[in-house]
Amino acid sequence: MTTAQTSRQAADTREAHDDSPVLEIVTFRLTEGTSDAAFLTAASALRPFLAASSGFRNRRLTKGADGSWSDVIEWQDMATAQAAAARIMTEPGVAPFLSAIAEGSVTMRHETVQQAMSA
């Protein structure tokens, strides 16, 4: 393989990676006294923001047996994921959702989808 071919292959890999779907995975615990029902109501208030966000694909809220929660949002690409993450903190309806999350319990990461399969 020539140097030009190797460089082009590397560029193709970067381009494919840049356009790959991204999962935003936020894991957390609820504040003491917050019921699941109250939290889900607060989480539903984010629907208009997400629906209006460029690149939004889907969202799943999950709860583990240990009581931890995960908010998994699929975005078109890293740019749209990061733009939404930057905007969400100034969104007017987000306060009840954020106040239901225990301080210090949050881990957030953005991961590029490497392979996907559906039924």
N, C-alpha and C positions, 0 to 999 in steps of 0.2 A: 504494500500500500504506500502510495506517495505521501509526502508531507501535506500536500493540498487536500488529498482525500481524507487523511486523518483529521485535519483541521475542519473540513466540512462535516465529517461525521460527528465531531465534538459539538459543532454549532447546531447540527440537527438535534442532538440529544438535549442541549440546553433549551432550544426552542420548544421541543416537545414537553420538557419539564415545566417551562414557563406557562404553557397553555393547559397544563394538567389540572383536573379538578382538585380542590383543596378541602380537607375536612378541618373545621375548627372544633377542637375538642376541649371543653371546659368541664373540669371535675370539681365538685364542691360539696359542702354540707349545708343544711338549712340552719338558720338561727334557732336557738332554743325557743320552743313554743309556736313555731310556724308549722301549721298543718300542711299536709300534702295538697289538700284541696285549695287552700289559700295561695300556696305557691303556684299551683297550676293555673289559677286565675290570673295571678300576676304575670306569669310567663306568657299567657295568651295575649296579654296587652302588647306584646312585641310583634304580633302578627303583621300589623300594618307597616311597621318599620321594615321588617324582613321582606315582605311582599314587594315593597317599593324599592328595595335595594338592588342595584344592578348586580347581576351575577349570582343572586340567591337561587339555590336549587331545591333544598329541602332541609328540614330540621327534625330531630328526634330528641326527646327528653327521656332519659332512662334513670331508673332508681335501682341501686344494687341492694343485695340482701343485708349489707352492713349499714344501710341508710345513706350512703353517698349517692350523689346525683351526677349525671353527665348530660351536658347539653351539646349535641353533635349537629353541627350545621355544615352542609355541603355548599361550597361556593364554586363558581365557574373556574376561578384561578386564584393565585396568591394575591394579585393586586386587588381584586374585588373583596377578598376576605380581609385584607389589612385595612382597606378603606372603610368597610363596615365596622370593624373593630374600633377604629379611631372615632367614628361618628356616634356609636351607640351610647357612649358616656354622656353625650349632650342631648340625647333624645328625651323629650319631656315625659313620656310614659314609662321610662325605665326605672324610676326611683323605687316603686314598690317591689319590683323584681329583684333589684340589687340589694335592697334592705332585708330581703328574706334569706340572703346568702350569708353564712357565717364568715366573719372577717378572719383572714388568715387560712381559710380552708381551700382557697381557689388555686387550681393549676390550669393553665391555658396553653395550648399549643396548636400550631397549624402544621398539618401533615399533607404532603402531596400524595394523591392516590396513585399507586403503582400498578394496581390490578383491581378490576371490579368484575363481579359476576352477579347476575340476577336469575331468578327462577324462570 
